[in-house]
Amino acid sequence: MPIILLALVAFVLFAFGGLFFLSFALRYRAGTARRQARRWAATMNVWATSLSAVLYFFITYLISFWLGPSLRYALAGLVFGGLLGLLGYALTRWEVRPEGLFYTPSRWLALITTFVVIARLAYGWWRSSHPVISTNYHWLVNATATQFSVAVGAGMISYYLVYAIGVRSRISRHERTHKVVR
């Protein structure tokens, strides 16, 4: 009986690990897919991401009363994510076809954002298994897993917000220059 239980536990762990890596592979694949630039979809992305950003920073402000400088980490993530979003917009490949405007996001930035999520999970695991004994470390090492999560979350939200605003503005410029009827 213990061998069957051990085999079942091993199977569940391998299946979970496989699904974990499959989900990141699918995230990368979706992040690099060629898309048709649609005005309504870009507008919805801007509004939804803006709402997410406002709610995220409001909640971060509230938890900063209990977790200390969480808002500082969120603002650092906001700046870094915004710069990454500008870079992502600059590296996006645009194609004008008779069917409309198409864009393909940068493969490198899709890979980077995927690895940021993986790094956050790995850091959270490392921080949970290695407690900090001294507080004389650099601020990044001294950050709690929650504060680091706040920074990564703010960075991802600001990356997608800046990128969505860039895509929406590019669609508007394309419609003005090509007199596209909505």
N, C-alpha and C positions, 0 to 999 in steps of 0.2 A: 504493500500500500504506500509506503513512503516514497518509493521510486516513481510511482504514478503521480503522486502529488508534486514531487520535484520536477518531473517532466512537464507537468501542467504549468507550474510556475515559470519554468524556463521558456515554454512556448508563449505564455502571455507576455513575458518580458521582451522576447524577440519580436512578437507581433506589435507590441507597443512601440518598440524602437524602429521597426520598419515603417509603421504609420507616421511616426515622428519625422523620419527622413523623407518619406513620400510627401508629406504636407509641405515641407520646405521646398522640395523640388517643384511641386505644383505652384507654390507661391512665386518662385522664380520664373516659371514658365508663363504664368499669367501676367507677371510684371514686365515681360519683354514682348508680349504679343502686339502685333500690328493692329491698330484700331482705327475705325472711321471717326473723325472728329465731328461729333454731333453737339449742336448748341445746347439743347435741353439737358443732355447728360453732363456736359461741362458745367452748366449753371447749377445743376443739382449737386455735383461734386463740390463746387465752391460753397454753396449754402450749407450742405451737410458737414463738410469739414470745418467751416467757420463755427457752426453750432457746437461741434465736438471740441474745438479749441476753447471756446468760451466756457463751456461746462468743465472742461479739464482744468483750466486755470482757476476757475472758481473753487472747485473741489481741492485743488492743490493749495490754494490760499487757506481754505478751511483746515486742512490737515497740517499746515505749517504751524498752527498753534500747538499741536501735540508732537510733531516730529522735527521741530527746529527749522533749519534752513532749507526746507523742501522747495520753497518758492525760488530760492536762488538757483537750485539745481534745475528747476523747470525753465527758468529764464535762460540759463546756459544752454539747455537742450533746445530751446526755442531759436536761439541765435544760430547754433550749429545746424539745426534742421533747416532753417530758412536759407542758409548759405548752400546747403546741399540741394535744396529744392531749386535754387537759381542755377546751380551747376547742372542739375538734371534737365531743366528746361533748355539750357544752352546745348546740351548733348543730344536732345531729342531730334530724331530724323523726321522731316516733314515731306510729304508727297502730295502734289496736286494732280488728281486724276479727273477724268470726265465724270466719274461717279461722285466725286467730292474730295474733301481734304482728309488725308490719312496721316497718322503719326505712329512712330515706333519709339518707345522709351529706350534709354541707354541700358544695354545689358550689364555694364559694369556697375551702374548705380542700383539696378535691381539686385544684383549679387551683393552689393554692399549693404543694402537695407535688409536683405535676408540674413546676412551674417551678423548684422547688429542685433537682430532678434535672437539669433542663436547665442551670440556673445552675452546678451542679457540673461538668458536662461543659465548659461554656464557660470556667469558671475554670481547669480543668485544661489546656485548650488554650492559654489566655492565658499561664498560668505556664510552659508548656513553650516558648512562643515568645518570652517576655520574661524573661530571667534577671535576678535581683536583683543589683544592683551594691553597694549599701550595705545595712547591717543596722540602720540607724537609723529604720526605718519602724515604724508601728503594728504590734502583734502579729498582727493579721489579715492585713495585707499581707505581713508577714515569714513567715507560715506557708508551709510547703511544700505542694505539691498533695496529698501523702499525708496530712499532718496535717489539712488541710481536708476531705479525703475521709473521714477518720476521724470528724471532727465531724459531717459531714452524715449519714454512715451511722448514727452513734449517735443523732442526732436523729430519723431516720426510724424506727429500731427502737423508740425510746422512745415516739414518737408512736403507732405501731401497737399497742404493748403497753398503753399507758394507754387507748387507745380500745377495745381488745379487752376489757380488764378492765371498763371502763364498760358495754359492751354486755352482757357476761356478767352483771354485777350487775343491770342493768335487766331482763334476761330472768328472773332469779331472783325479783326483786320482782314481776314480772308473774305468774309462776306461783304465787307465794304468795297474791296478792290475787285471782286468778281461779281458783284450785284446778285448774290444768291438770295432767292426768295424763300422765306421761312414758311 
